[in-house]
């Protein structure tokens, strides 16, 4: 077990090493859609890449999710075969968002032997997610075009 300080140091070292291995600017919060963001996640059991859809207005969340859901076959067949789409994803806080994600199990932030594997997963998965998003962003962004 690590102390809080040691755990923070490991996290910082992990993200610094990832940025060094793949020095590029990721899309993440720059989708140009308020409250629609890409994120990386790592803990001691899994690594995940996800797209969170969490506008305060329920109707907007529904529309954005349905737009991506209407592209599900393309997303899975051409970009991310392991993608999971969840209309109502419950955060620990109890907040409901929509989430599309891909995960890699049996890896650990605290074990450096997994880091190259995690970095590769993050890079390949987020890159594919971004290509998909850029390809269909006009459709996804435009709330006037319904599914």
Phi and psi in degrees as a GROMACS rama.xvg file:
@    title "Ramachandran Plot"
@    xaxis  label "Phi"
@    yaxis  label "Psi"
@TYPE xy
-101.741  150.027  UNK-2
-70.6786  166.297  UNK-3
-58.088  -42.2938  UNK-4
-65.1126  -43.8546  UNK-5
-63.6677  -41.3332  UNK-6
-62.6397  -41.6604  UNK-7
-64.3252  -39.3703  UNK-8
-63.3349  -42.7901  UNK-9
-62.1608  -45.2801  UNK-10
-59.1488  -46.4911  UNK-11
-62.4927  -43.4786  UNK-12
-63.044  -40.5876  UNK-13
-59.4996  -52.6887  UNK-14
-67.6765  -33.9775  UNK-15
-65.6689  -43.5404  UNK-16
-65.2467  -39.3055  UNK-17
-63.3657  -46.0911  UNK-18
-62.1437  -33.9469  UNK-19
-72.2052  -39.5626  UNK-20
-71.3854  -34.7921  UNK-21
-131.616  75.2419  UNK-22
-78.3636  84.7761  UNK-23
-146.368  163.945  UNK-24
-90.6912  121.243  UNK-25
-88.843  155.617  UNK-26
-63.5279  -51.5105  UNK-27
40.3367  -103.352  UNK-28
-90.0272  1.8684  UNK-29
-100.094  39.95  UNK-30
-77.3255  -12.5582  UNK-31
68.5903  15.8585  UNK-32
-122.69  118.371  UNK-33
-58.3582  129.295  UNK-34
66.4778  25.6638  UNK-35
-123.403  112.297  UNK-36
-138.371  147.712  UNK-37
-92.838  144.846  UNK-38
-145.427  150.058  UNK-39
-101.032  146.951  UNK-40
-143.475  138.23  UNK-41
-143.808  138.697  UNK-42
-140.741  -154.263  UNK-43
-95.6996  13.6638  UNK-44
-131.036  -26.7972  UNK-45
-156.847  161.463  UNK-46
-121.901  142.066  UNK-47
-138.591  149.721  UNK-48
-124.095  127.158  UNK-49
-141.464  160.979  UNK-50
-114.258  115.523  UNK-51
-99.8836  133.379  UNK-52
-116.809  107.979  UNK-53
-141.133  45.4281  UNK-54
-61.485  149.399  UNK-55
-64.4841  -31.5411  UNK-56
-83.0271  116.502  UNK-57
-54.4871  -39.53  UNK-58
-63.2903  -39.8073  UNK-59
-65.4483  -42.5522  UNK-60
-58.7898  -44.6825  UNK-61
-61.206  -46.5751  UNK-62
-64.9217  -47.6426  UNK-63
-60.2804  -43.6886  UNK-64
-63.2003  -44.8126  UNK-65
-64.0089  -33.4492  UNK-66
-63.7823  -46.7287  UNK-67
-68.2987  -38.9439  UNK-68
-60.5409  -35.3762  UNK-69
-67.499  -17.8718  UNK-70
-101.097  9.8376  UNK-71
-53.8335  -46.4664  UNK-72
-60.0815  -41.4075  UNK-73
-66.2665  -46.3166  UNK-74
-55.6157  -47.1835  UNK-75
-76.1473  -42.5392  UNK-76
-75.2674  -32.9433  UNK-77
-109.677  -19.5213  UNK-78
-125.353  -59.0459  UNK-79
-135.922  85.7511  UNK-80
-58.3769  -23.5907  UNK-81
-93.937  5.45275  UNK-82
-61.7574  139.764  UNK-83
-116.842  128.193  UNK-84
-110.661  125.671  UNK-85
-131.003  112.214  UNK-86
-62.6945  -45.1074  UNK-87
-119.397  92.8289  UNK-88
-102.18  126.376  UNK-89
-95.0857  117.985  UNK-90
-75.8676  161.999  UNK-91
-56.3139  -29.7579  UNK-92
-71.678  -12.0863  UNK-93
98.2477  -12.5376  UNK-94
-66.8347  140.65  UNK-95
-101.372  127.072  UNK-96
-129.719  176.895  UNK-97
-107.46  142.337  UNK-98
-141.602  138.149  UNK-99
-118.56  126.461  UNK-100
-149.162  164.4  UNK-101
-133.52  138.26  UNK-102
-133.939  155.001  UNK-103
-121.929  118.822  UNK-104
-92.1453  166.917  UNK-105
62.7028  40.0084  UNK-106
-128.275  162.034  UNK-107
-142.425  132.968  UNK-108
-59.4285  -38.2795  UNK-109
-80.2852  -5.419  UNK-110
-113.593  105.138  UNK-111
-61.4515  -19.8603  UNK-112
-64.7119  -23.1702  UNK-113
-85.8263  -15.7123  UNK-114
-55.2506  -47.7093  UNK-115
-58.3723  -38.4478  UNK-116
-65.5801  -42.5567  UNK-117
-66.7335  -45.3572  UNK-118
-57.2413  -45.4008  UNK-119
-62.8035  -44.3493  UNK-120
-60.0491  -48.8226  UNK-121
-57.9989  -48.5939  UNK-122
-61.8545  -53.5248  UNK-123
-63.3949  -44.586  UNK-124
-69.1372  -48.8675  UNK-125
-65.5171  -37.5608  UNK-126
-60.3963  -45.554  UNK-127
-64.7  -40.883  UNK-128
-60.8309  -44.8327  UNK-129
-64.8026  -42.6385  UNK-130
-60.1182  -45.4604  UNK-131
-57.7881  -48.8138  UNK-132
-60.9953  -47.1486  UNK-133
-62.1935  -36.7655  UNK-134
-64.1392  -36.4687  UNK-135
-116.504  12.6558  UNK-136
-63.0405  -35.533  UNK-137
-61.7365  -42.013  UNK-138
-67.1162  -44.826  UNK-139
-64.2884  -43.4975  UNK-140
-69.8413  -35.0765  UNK-141
-78.6628  102.478  UNK-142
-71.0232  -11.9551  UNK-143
-78.4731  -23.1219  UNK-144
-92.9885  112.548  UNK-145
-90.163  160.12  UNK-146
